[in-house]
């Protein structure tokens, strides 16, 4: 499971939800036996549908919460967001994290501790969950003109964190004084991330891993840090404006392609790390680097698909995957910030006429006729070699699920409830539901403001309807 930006608010909490927490309370009015949600009513429309939907309302105060955590420096934003999305479930700051219980036992053995003692010191995945990839962006050459800032892909998983690609003389970090540094080339176990470069290296093992000895970090790399980094959308702007002091910064050192060489060549420096959506907001690129045979991509966006003659407008992260900037490309400052992503994120083969992209757009538009109003389309694609995201050629099947204003959601799911239907119609007219913006959707105090409880509930409900009314399509795609 690959998450980016606001998607990580749910994905990380759900993945690491302790066994002691009631999963049904987390999800809301959910019946696991019938796989159904209760419909919203006039009485429940503005009430939290589950503890997670309620906690997300706290994002509304993220600016004030970050200010309150300012004395924690570059951890301030992560602590503020973690306090909203993770703390309610006992996933408090301060503990490192790992994969499953076997991973805890291995760490206990390495540190000559009892497994039960190690369990108290670390978070691990206690339930049956998919392997989580949290996507981030390393920001190089901060405090320089926007055109000079370079962006590189980074990821955090339960087992390892870092940059899969090796970037030689990539650029400068914080306080590197203009040096162009090597970066990436390998991944580090979470407990060893944000540390000084290794003091001792053993021979590489047969599975291409090696053991290193590092000084323990003053602050452990935690789930709070992962959450804050993968959704630190303002980090790029803050780095450019010399205002990134309260956003994620980590110490990193390069791993050479030859794992037996020392990694101390370039030394270690602190780097700003921000939202994975600065590069790829779909999360697909990091998945394709692992050569999965099938992928389901959920495109939750405020940009509907529009056809104008022979051209299409949609969320601009989609044409980037096919190697070009679409007609819906961001303008002005946003275009300058994201310019070049059509080269960095080009992972799906297409021709000069954008045949595969156009097939996808047309397929999504037509699919609503056979998908209970939802936009769902299956296609087969050739992955191209992309050193930036470490992908190599192979064939993949992708099931695209594009958020749309599905009329059947209101007319079918709420056909007997005029109050909720009227509420949805009102949001469509006044707020362009379901195409809600991440920023400035509900301006009260500052540009970064979350959603109302009604918006949270209905966004979740329309996504549920689009998926479950097409459950057979998903099951067929996964099983065949």
Secondary structure, DSSP 8 states (H G I E B T S, - for coil): -EE-TTHHHHHHHHHT--TTS-HHHHH-SEETTTTEE----TTTTTS-SSHHHHHHGGGGGHHHHHHHTGGGGGGHHHHHHHHHHTGGGT--TT-EE-SSHHHHHHHHHHTT--HHHHHTTEE---S-----EEEEEEEESTTS-GGG-EEEEEEEESS-EEEEEEEEEEE--BT-TT--EEEEEEEE-GGGSS----SEE----TTS---EE----SS---HHHHHHHHT-TTHHHHHHTT--TTS-EEEEE---SSTTS-S-SS-EEEEEEEEGGGT-SSSHHHHHTTT-SEEEEEE--S---EEETTEEE--HHHHHHTTS--TT---HHHHHHHTTHHHHT--B---TT-HHHHHHHHHHHHHTTTTTT-EEEEEEEEE--BTTTTB-SEEEEEEEEE----HHIIIIITTT-HHHHHHHHHHHHHH-TT---SSSSS-SSSS-----HHHHHHHHHHHHHHHHTTHHHHHHHHH-
